Amino acid sequence: MKHVVCVKQVPDTTEVKVDEKTGTICREGVASVLNPFDEFALNEALRVRGEGDEVIVVTMGPPQAEEALKKCLAIGADQAILLCDRAFAGADTMATSFALVKAVQKIGQVDMIFCGQETLDGGTAQVGPEIARQMGFSQVTYVEAVEQIKGKFATCRKETDDGYERIRARLPLVVACLPSPDFNPTIPSVMDIIAAKRKVMTAWTAEDIGGGAEQFGLAGSPTQVVKSYPPPKKGQGVVIQESPEDSVQRILEIISNKGFTA
Ligand SMILES: Cc1cc2nc3c(=O)[nH]c(=O)nc-3n(C[C@H](O)[C@H](O)[C@H](O)COP(=O)(O)OP(=O)(O)OC[C@H]3O[C@@H](n4cnc5c(N)ncnc54)[C@H](O)[C@@H]3O)c2cc1C
């Protein structure tokens, strides 16, 4: 079987700063990391890999996204592909998933595509489902674990608001993975890092994966980010330390002081 894992390099921070003048994200001085959801997706792909199976990681990004791929190879992926071309710049989720689909088609005979549920920066959770739709593959989102692959079916545990569902889905399949609470990221050893240097890392351009120039990057994006801004700061909260009986009285006082009446 052939498994593709889609990974994205993201800024290593949950407090992304936005340049108020240009509305763009300030990336200077912010280190980049492998999106944690994607690291979990890679772990799932490696966990279910059978004898003779191949795990290929793919990212679309700038040249420095190579670092994220190197980490994936050190964790255990067999091969890595960097989609890197000026033509990909300014891609929205549609153009991003289109480029990834073209890469998957070029790889050929793919049985499963593992994505993260979402990224730390964009966080739209659209790319995985869009890949499934364009490939005509089945899809399961919020996947905590791929429990079994048997014949033409995979059994996935999907997180829900109330617990989980166990879903049997037909291959070929896209799963969007969500780290389970007990997930411990792999820290590659020095030997793993050295071994990764001998693995295949390929760079593909827009021309390599085919498709018209108008389908990639800004030109292929039906949506555009008009403005980015940090969410407004929340007002200071009040900690109520009274006993449970007195705290109701205290809450009523606070509400009435703000001018609300029953
Ligand atoms: C210069 C620049 C300009 C942009 N302009 C626009 C714009 O005009 N309009 C707009 O809507 N967005 C724009 N974006 C953001 C862009 O849409 C997202 O970076 C991209 O589409 C992924 O969306 P997301 O982060 O929400 O991924 P999600 O949908 O949250 O990611 C889900 C999963 O998909 C996979 N994935 C996502 N991105 C990649 C990737 N690049 N390579 C491999 N796998 C991936 C991963 O497995 C990930 O966990 C721009 C980004 C850049 C860098």
The ligand as an ORCA input file, in Angstrom:
! r2SCAN-3c Opt
* xyz 0 1
  C       1.626     34.045      0.886
  C       0.299     33.442      1.266
  C      -0.853     33.978      0.735
  C      -2.084     33.435      1.052
  N      -3.178     33.977      0.488
  C      -4.378     33.467      0.778
  C      -5.550     33.999      0.166
  O      -5.511     34.922     -0.618
  N      -6.759     33.434      0.493
  C      -6.854     32.420      1.397
  O      -7.960     31.954      1.669
  N      -5.755     31.912      1.987
  C      -4.514     32.397      1.713
  N      -3.399     31.875      2.316
  C      -3.509     30.810      3.308
  C      -3.680     29.484      2.648
  O      -5.035     29.363      2.302
  C      -3.308     28.354      3.585
  O      -1.924     28.445      3.874
  C      -3.507     26.981      2.970
  O      -4.537     26.945      2.053
  C      -3.789     25.908      4.010
  O      -4.963     26.236      4.698
  P      -5.030     25.993      6.242
  O      -3.772     26.451      6.860
  O      -6.315     26.547      6.744
  O      -5.042     24.397      6.304
  P      -6.120     23.393      6.935
  O      -7.213     23.144      5.976
  O      -6.481     23.794      8.334
  O      -5.151     22.123      7.003
  C      -5.625     20.784      7.113
  C      -4.518     19.849      6.720
  O      -4.238     19.962      5.328
  C      -2.856     19.743      5.077
  N      -2.234     20.961      4.527
  C      -2.636     22.248      4.641
  N      -1.799     23.080      3.982
  C      -0.843     22.291      3.428
  C       0.300     22.526      2.631
  N       0.642     23.761      2.254
  N       1.053     21.478      2.256
  C       0.708     20.206      2.614
  N      -0.354     19.912      3.370
  C      -1.128     20.938      3.768
  C      -2.235     19.386      6.432
  O      -2.311     18.009      6.626
  C      -3.169     20.107      7.399
  O      -3.137     19.619      8.698
  C      -2.175     32.352      1.984
  C      -1.008     31.816      2.511
  C       0.221     32.336      2.161
  C       1.484     31.738      2.733
*
